[in-house]
Amino acid sequence: MDTASKLDELQKLAKRDEKVREALLATRNAADPLSEFCRKACDLGFELYVMDLVNTGEEFYASMRRSTNGGGENSPMLEGEDDFYELFLAGIS
């Protein structure tokens, strides 16, 4: 299962289980939010690591850039499209 699929399944769980949702949202307040999020995801049976999230976000962003205006220098700057952690939390907020 790829990272995006794991996040989709984790999001479904968080929407069904309020305790899981609250625990994942609470990771925002951790000293290292992304690491804490991945630790909680692993505890819940979803093998996610910081580099998985970062790499998936960067690949997604690069794909979007390539698909707009041929991906050249004139491609629009996209903000926040590569932050799967924040997009995930927004989806369960």
Rosetta constraint file for C-alpha pairs under 8 A:
AtomPair CA 1 CA 5 HARMONIC 6.11 0.50
AtomPair CA 1 CA 6 HARMONIC 6.49 0.50
AtomPair CA 2 CA 6 HARMONIC 6.32 0.50
AtomPair CA 3 CA 7 HARMONIC 6.19 0.50
AtomPair CA 3 CA 48 HARMONIC 7.08 0.50
AtomPair CA 3 CA 52 HARMONIC 6.55 0.50
AtomPair CA 3 CA 53 HARMONIC 6.98 0.50
AtomPair CA 3 CA 56 HARMONIC 6.89 0.50
AtomPair CA 4 CA 8 HARMONIC 6.20 0.50
AtomPair CA 4 CA 56 HARMONIC 7.55 0.50
AtomPair CA 5 CA 9 HARMONIC 6.25 0.50
AtomPair CA 6 CA 10 HARMONIC 6.07 0.50
AtomPair CA 6 CA 46 HARMONIC 6.40 0.50
AtomPair CA 6 CA 47 HARMONIC 7.88 0.50
AtomPair CA 6 CA 48 HARMONIC 7.74 0.50
AtomPair CA 7 CA 11 HARMONIC 5.94 0.50
AtomPair CA 7 CA 88 HARMONIC 7.27 0.50
AtomPair CA 8 CA 12 HARMONIC 6.29 0.50
AtomPair CA 9 CA 13 HARMONIC 6.34 0.50
AtomPair CA 10 CA 14 HARMONIC 6.15 0.50
AtomPair CA 10 CA 41 HARMONIC 7.52 0.50
AtomPair CA 10 CA 46 HARMONIC 7.24 0.50
AtomPair CA 11 CA 15 HARMONIC 6.19 0.50
AtomPair CA 11 CA 88 HARMONIC 7.11 0.50
AtomPair CA 11 CA 91 HARMONIC 7.50 0.50
AtomPair CA 11 CA 92 HARMONIC 6.73 0.50
AtomPair CA 12 CA 16 HARMONIC 6.40 0.50
AtomPair CA 13 CA 17 HARMONIC 6.00 0.50
AtomPair CA 13 CA 20 HARMONIC 7.36 0.50
AtomPair CA 13 CA 21 HARMONIC 7.96 0.50
AtomPair CA 14 CA 18 HARMONIC 6.48 0.50
AtomPair CA 14 CA 19 HARMONIC 7.81 0.50
AtomPair CA 14 CA 20 HARMONIC 5.21 0.50
AtomPair CA 14 CA 21 HARMONIC 4.36 0.50
AtomPair CA 14 CA 24 HARMONIC 7.88 0.50
AtomPair CA 14 CA 92 HARMONIC 6.91 0.50
AtomPair CA 15 CA 21 HARMONIC 6.53 0.50
AtomPair CA 15 CA 92 HARMONIC 6.43 0.50
AtomPair CA 17 CA 21 HARMONIC 6.31 0.50
AtomPair CA 18 CA 22 HARMONIC 6.08 0.50
AtomPair CA 19 CA 23 HARMONIC 6.11 0.50
AtomPair CA 20 CA 24 HARMONIC 6.16 0.50
AtomPair CA 21 CA 25 HARMONIC 6.14 0.50
AtomPair CA 21 CA 92 HARMONIC 6.89 0.50
AtomPair CA 22 CA 26 HARMONIC 5.99 0.50
AtomPair CA 23 CA 27 HARMONIC 6.76 0.50
AtomPair CA 23 CA 40 HARMONIC 7.76 0.50
AtomPair CA 24 CA 28 HARMONIC 7.98 0.50
AtomPair CA 24 CA 37 HARMONIC 6.24 0.50
AtomPair CA 24 CA 40 HARMONIC 7.08 0.50
AtomPair CA 24 CA 89 HARMONIC 7.65 0.50
AtomPair CA 25 CA 89 HARMONIC 6.36 0.50
AtomPair CA 25 CA 93 HARMONIC 7.62 0.50
AtomPair CA 26 CA 30 HARMONIC 7.36 0.50
AtomPair CA 27 CA 33 HARMONIC 5.07 0.50
AtomPair CA 27 CA 34 HARMONIC 7.45 0.50
AtomPair CA 27 CA 36 HARMONIC 5.85 0.50
AtomPair CA 27 CA 37 HARMONIC 5.59 0.50
AtomPair CA 28 CA 33 HARMONIC 5.19 0.50
AtomPair CA 29 CA 33 HARMONIC 6.63 0.50
AtomPair CA 30 CA 36 HARMONIC 6.74 0.50
AtomPair CA 32 CA 36 HARMONIC 6.21 0.50
AtomPair CA 33 CA 37 HARMONIC 6.02 0.50
AtomPair CA 34 CA 38 HARMONIC 6.25 0.50
AtomPair CA 34 CA 50 HARMONIC 6.33 0.50
AtomPair CA 34 CA 85 HARMONIC 7.10 0.50
AtomPair CA 35 CA 39 HARMONIC 6.14 0.50
AtomPair CA 35 CA 49 HARMONIC 7.48 0.50
AtomPair CA 35 CA 50 HARMONIC 6.12 0.50
AtomPair CA 36 CA 40 HARMONIC 6.21 0.50
AtomPair CA 37 CA 41 HARMONIC 6.14 0.50
AtomPair CA 38 CA 42 HARMONIC 6.10 0.50
AtomPair CA 38 CA 47 HARMONIC 7.79 0.50
AtomPair CA 38 CA 48 HARMONIC 5.39 0.50
AtomPair CA 38 CA 49 HARMONIC 5.45 0.50
AtomPair CA 38 CA 50 HARMONIC 6.48 0.50
AtomPair CA 39 CA 43 HARMONIC 6.20 0.50
AtomPair CA 39 CA 48 HARMONIC 7.84 0.50
AtomPair CA 39 CA 49 HARMONIC 7.88 0.50
AtomPair CA 40 CA 44 HARMONIC 6.30 0.50
AtomPair CA 41 CA 45 HARMONIC 6.45 0.50
AtomPair CA 41 CA 46 HARMONIC 5.10 0.50
AtomPair CA 41 CA 47 HARMONIC 6.70 0.50
AtomPair CA 41 CA 48 HARMONIC 6.41 0.50
AtomPair CA 42 CA 46 HARMONIC 4.77 0.50
AtomPair CA 42 CA 47 HARMONIC 4.89 0.50
AtomPair CA 42 CA 48 HARMONIC 6.21 0.50
AtomPair CA 48 CA 52 HARMONIC 6.42 0.50
AtomPair CA 48 CA 53 HARMONIC 7.43 0.50
AtomPair CA 49 CA 53 HARMONIC 6.63 0.50
AtomPair CA 50 CA 54 HARMONIC 6.25 0.50
AtomPair CA 51 CA 55 HARMONIC 5.73 0.50
AtomPair CA 52 CA 56 HARMONIC 5.96 0.50
AtomPair CA 53 CA 57 HARMONIC 6.05 0.50
AtomPair CA 53 CA 83 HARMONIC 7.88 0.50
AtomPair CA 53 CA 84 HARMONIC 6.31 0.50
AtomPair CA 53 CA 85 HARMONIC 7.15 0.50
AtomPair CA 54 CA 58 HARMONIC 6.17 0.50
AtomPair CA 54 CA 82 HARMONIC 7.67 0.50
AtomPair CA 54 CA 83 HARMONIC 7.35 0.50
AtomPair CA 54 CA 84 HARMONIC 7.66 0.50
AtomPair CA 55 CA 59 HARMONIC 6.08 0.50
AtomPair CA 56 CA 60 HARMONIC 6.06 0.50
AtomPair CA 56 CA 82 HARMONIC 7.80 0.50
AtomPair CA 56 CA 84 HARMONIC 7.81 0.50
AtomPair CA 57 CA 61 HARMONIC 6.08 0.50
AtomPair CA 57 CA 81 HARMONIC 7.29 0.50
AtomPair CA 57 CA 82 HARMONIC 4.02 0.50
AtomPair CA 57 CA 83 HARMONIC 5.73 0.50
AtomPair CA 57 CA 84 HARMONIC 5.80 0.50
AtomPair CA 58 CA 62 HARMONIC 6.03 0.50
AtomPair CA 58 CA 82 HARMONIC 5.50 0.50
AtomPair CA 59 CA 63 HARMONIC 6.10 0.50
AtomPair CA 59 CA 82 HARMONIC 8.00 0.50
AtomPair CA 60 CA 64 HARMONIC 6.28 0.50
AtomPair CA 60 CA 81 HARMONIC 7.79 0.50
AtomPair CA 60 CA 82 HARMONIC 6.53 0.50
AtomPair CA 61 CA 65 HARMONIC 6.20 0.50
AtomPair CA 61 CA 78 HARMONIC 7.92 0.50
AtomPair CA 61 CA 81 HARMONIC 6.04 0.50
AtomPair CA 61 CA 82 HARMONIC 5.27 0.50
AtomPair CA 62 CA 66 HARMONIC 6.18 0.50
AtomPair CA 63 CA 67 HARMONIC 6.28 0.50
AtomPair CA 64 CA 68 HARMONIC 6.57 0.50
AtomPair CA 65 CA 70 HARMONIC 7.96 0.50
AtomPair CA 65 CA 71 HARMONIC 5.11 0.50
AtomPair CA 65 CA 75 HARMONIC 6.20 0.50
AtomPair CA 65 CA 76 HARMONIC 7.45 0.50
AtomPair CA 66 CA 70 HARMONIC 5.67 0.50
AtomPair CA 66 CA 71 HARMONIC 3.65 0.50
AtomPair CA 66 CA 72 HARMONIC 7.32 0.50
AtomPair CA 66 CA 75 HARMONIC 7.84 0.50
AtomPair CA 67 CA 71 HARMONIC 5.93 0.50
AtomPair CA 68 CA 75 HARMONIC 5.73 0.50
AtomPair CA 68 CA 76 HARMONIC 7.44 0.50
AtomPair CA 69 CA 74 HARMONIC 6.78 0.50
AtomPair CA 69 CA 75 HARMONIC 5.48 0.50
AtomPair CA 70 CA 75 HARMONIC 7.36 0.50
AtomPair CA 71 CA 75 HARMONIC 5.50 0.50
AtomPair CA 81 CA 87 HARMONIC 8.00 0.50
AtomPair CA 83 CA 87 HARMONIC 6.25 0.50
AtomPair CA 84 CA 88 HARMONIC 5.85 0.50
AtomPair CA 85 CA 89 HARMONIC 6.32 0.50
AtomPair CA 86 CA 90 HARMONIC 6.06 0.50
AtomPair CA 87 CA 91 HARMONIC 6.23 0.50
AtomPair CA 88 CA 92 HARMONIC 6.68 0.50
AtomPair CA 89 CA 93 HARMONIC 6.02 0.50
